[in-house]
Amino acid sequence: MKKIENITQIDAPAGKVWQVLTDRQYYSKWYEAFGMGSQAIGEWKQGEKIIFADDKGMGLIGNIAVFDKDKEIRIDMKGLLIDGVEDYESDDAKALGLAQERYVLNEENGVTTLHTSADMDEAWFESMSESWKEALKQIKQLSESN
């Protein structure tokens, strides 16, 4: 597995960036970078299951391990969603192992540095790296508007 890492400077307070990351009215827009109809299904709370799925019922299943408002989100990946069915037992699901997705926010003088990292299978690394770049452009734009 490889790690996709990005650092984005956003001219907005951490609270606004947090809202864009976790509020459905915003994340439904930037998730589109990962595929048509992409969405997060679940409640944004520590210890909760969250499913990242596209409109075909394909995606990842994680557990929110860290949810520290305006500071950090860490999601530990636990399984796959295949045709709308949760899979924790297949070799592909087990291969997720210790895969994580992480968002760390650091605000200084009204400017937030957003550090994102996502563990990714090598087969998906290039395409997902491009998707992350597009998603981060959207996060920046949504955070800086208003």
Secondary structure, 3 states (H helix, E strand, C coil): CEEEEEEEEECCCHHHHHHHHHCHHHHHHHHHHHCCCCEEEECCCCCCEEEEECCCCCEEEEEEEEEECCCEEEEEEEEEEECCEEECCCHHHHCCCCCEEEEEEEEECCEEEEEEEEEECHHHHHHHHHHHHHHHHHHHHHHHCC
